[in-house]
Amino acid sequence: MQSVSIVLCTLDRKDKLPKVVRSIYAAARRTLAAEIELIIVDNGSTDKTLDVARSLAIDAPIPVLILSEVEKGLCRAKNRGIKAAKGQVLVFTDDDCEWAPDYLEVLLRSYDAGAGIKGGRVELGDPSDLPFTIKTESRMEVYDGSRHPGGFLHGCNLAVPRAVFERIGLFDENFGPGAPFRAAEDTEFVYRAFKAGVPIHYIPDLVIYHHHGRKTIGDIAKLNWSYQIGNGALHAKHGLADGLLLRAYYHNARNILFEVVGGPKFDAHLGISHRQLVVPQILGIWLYLFRFNRPVLGRTR
């Protein structure tokens, strides 16, 4: 049976942190035969998040390690957790999520069936939130490179064998919240792994609930802008001639013209046009090539 390290990075979420930690404990109690640890990495919180994390570690049903990474950046925090982890499989989740009670049971069964990077379903935790940053497909799938990697797996529901980090390195610290490229740290890592021949699996029974709290079109537009800057930087990093990424960029650019003559938006319900994809992607490409063209890529220990 695999040993599991859960890496939970947090920043100024003292009110939300208890929900995800308690859901992790509930899942762990159902799999006590496995070796499971929780690593909480505080990324420089200015509220009482670190104190809350320490209180949640008291009398926990699994070993809990509390770390502090004061230099801002989600990937810096993730990489700090990876370096401290002992498990054969590392699971990443977010501080505004809640796990299904059988999460670890499903995860361990999936690794009994085969190796690779695994991720699962992301449902809305609050039905009043807009349907964004979720993934609700009910069919198991293996990523085959036939479509853009963005959204195939989500960083809040992601499991990676230690051997993958030893093979391709850690998360790129120039991607993700708190870093120059703002987002796409999960997409960049998954795509890099895919190009190195690592199997990428979507498992719909592996469920978390995302309490993201975004309720207005303006909230979604702001988040989408960051996502697309990250996607542009992803395109630049993996080569502007990369066939898959180039095709995705071409189709989005072409669809801008269709929109001008009355064609459909990328997502009419959320108010996202193809222009709102392409313009920040161009910015992300420019940032990568001309301002941050020497990315800092985390290395395994």
N, C-alpha and C positions, 0 to 999 in steps of 0.2 A: 504494500500500500504506500502511496506517495506521501511524503511530508509536505506540509503547506505553510507558506508564510504569506499573510495578508498584509499588504502595504496600503495604509490609509493616510493620505496627506490632507492636511487641514489648514485653513487660514480664516480666522475671525468667524468661526461657526460654533460658538459655545452653546447656542440653543439647538442647533441641528445635530451636533455630533452625537449626543446620547442615543438618538434613534438608530443611526446606522451601527453604532457599536453594540447596542443591545440586540439588534437583529443578527449581527455576526455571532454573538454569544449564543443566541438561540439555535442558530445553525450548527455551531460547534458542539453543542450539547448532544446533538443527534449523531455525531461522528467521533465520539471520544476515543475510539480505537485508533484513530489516525493522529499523527503528530501535527498539531496546528498551533501556530503562534500568530499574534497580531502585533504589527509594528505601526504605531501612530507617529507621523512626522509632522510636527508643527512648523509651519513655514513663516515664522515671524509674526504671529498674531499679536494684536494690540489690545484685545479684549481678554476675557478669562478663559479662552479656549484651552490653553495649556493646563490650567488648573483643573478644568473639567475633565480633560484627558487623564490626568493623574488620578482623579477621584474614580473614574470609570475602571481604572486598572486594579482597584482594591477588590480583593476577593473574586477576581475574574475566573471563569472556568477554564481558561487557557492562559499560557504565558503571554504577557503584554510588555512590550518595550516602548518607552516614550522617548522620542528623539526631537531635537530642535535644530532646524536648518534656517538660520536667520537671513541668509542671502535669498532674496525672493526669486521665485521661479518654480512652477510645479515640477518640471523635470529634474531640477536640482534636488527637490525634496524626494521625488521618486528614486533617484539614483542613490541618495543617502540611505533610503530604506533598503534598496537592493543590496548594498554593500554590507548591511548589518544582518540581512536575512539568513536563516539556516536551512530553509526548506528546499526541496527539490523542485517544487512548483511555486511560483510567486503570483499571487492574485492581487489585482489593483482595483480599487473601488473609490468612490467619491464621498465626501462628507455630507452631501445632501441626498444620499440614497438610503434605501432600506432593502435588505436581502429577503428573499423567500426562505421559509424555514428549511427547505430541502436543498438549498443552494450547494452546500459542500458535498452532500450525498451524490447529487447529480454530477458535480465536477469530478469527484473521485472515480465514479463509474466511467466517465468519459475518458479518463487517463488510463484506466484498466483496459480500455478498448483501443488505445493508440496515442501516440505522442503528437506534439505540435502546439501551436498557439490556439487557445480556445476563447470564445466569447459567447454571450447569449443575449436573451431578450431584455429590452429596456422599456418598461411600461411607465406611464405617468403615475406618480405617487399621489398627485392631487388632480382630480379631473377638471378643476377650474383652470389649471395651467394650460397654455397652448401646446399643441402636439408637435413639439420640436425637441431635438436631442433625444429621440426615442427610436426604438427599433422593435417592431412587433410581428415580423414575419413568423409563421408557424412551421416552416419547413427547414429541416437541417440542410446546410449548404457548405461546400468547400470552395474557398476562393480560388478561381482559376485564371485571374488576370484578364478576363474579358470585359471588365468594366472598371471605372475609377474606384480605387480602394476606399475613398472617403465614406464613412458610415457603414462599411461592411461589419466591423466590430467597433464597439465604443469603449473608450478608456475607463469608464466607470464599471465595466463588466468585462474584465480582460485577465486571462490566465496565461502565464508564460513559463515554460520550463527553464530552470537555471541554465541548462545547456545552450539555450538560444542566446542568452546574454553572453555566454563565453564564446559563442561563435561569431556574433555580429556586433557586440558592444552594447552599451546602455542606451537610454533615451537621449536624443540630441537636445542639449540644454538651450539651444537657440529657438526651439519650438515650444508651444504651450503657453498657458497663462503666466504672466509675469516675465516673459521673454520677448525678444524682438519680433518674433513671428506670431505671437499671441495665441496660436491654436495649432491643431493638426499634429500634435506630438504622437498621438496614438496611430493616426494614419501613416505618418512617416515611418514609425517603427515597424508596423505591420507590413508595409510595402517593402521596406528594406529586408525584412525577414523572408517575405515571399520571393524576392529576387535572389535570395541566398538558398532557396530550395526548401524552406521550412513550411510544412503544411499549416493552413489557416482554416479553422473550423468554426462555423456558427452553429450553436446548439440552442434551439428555442426553449428547451426545458430548463435552461440555466437562467433564472429570472431575478432581476432586481427592479425596484421601483424608484423612479427618479423624481424627487421633489425639487424641481429646478426653479419654481417660483416666478417664471416669466409669463405675464398675463396680457401684455399689450403687443401690438404689431411693432411698436417702436423698440421694445425690448428685444424682439426677434431680429429686427433689422440691425441693431447694434451687434448682437452676437454673430449674426451671419457675416457681417463685415470682417470681424476677427477671424472667423473660420476661413473665409476666402483669401485673406492675406496669408494665412498658414498654407492653404492649398497652392497659392502661387509660389511661395518659397519651396514647397515640396517639389513642384514642377522644376524649378531652377536647380535644386539640389540634385535631383535624379536625372538631370539632363534634359534640355529643351527639345532634344530629338527623341526622347523616350516615346515610343509609339502610342502606348496606352494613354499617357497623360496628355500627349499632343492631340489625340483624337477627342478626348473629353473637352479640352480647351477649345478646339475648332468647333465642335457642335454647339457649345454655349455661345461662342461669338456669332456663329451663323444664326442662332435663334434670336439674337438681338434684332436682326433685320426682320424676321418674321413677326416679332412683337410690334415693330413700327407699323406694320400693315394690318394689325389686328389679330396676330397670332397669340397663342396662349402664353401666359407667364410661366416661369419655372414652377412656382407654387402660388396660385391665385389666392388660396385660402389664407396663407400667411403673408401675402403681399410681396413676395420675393420675385423680382424680375430676373431675366438672364443678364441684364446689364449689372444688377447688383451682385452677380457672380463674377463677371469678367473684369470689371473695373478694379475691385480690391485684389483680384488675382494678379493683374498687371502690377499693382503696387507691391505685392509680395515678391514677384519676380525681380522687380527693380531693387527692392531692399536687399534681397539675397545677393544679387550680382554686383551691386555697386556700393552698398553700405555695410553689409555684414557677410562678406564673401569669404570669411575664414571661420566657419562654424566650429564651435567647441563641442566635440562629440565625446560623451562620457565613455570611459573604458571600464572593462571588468577588472576586478582586483586580481 
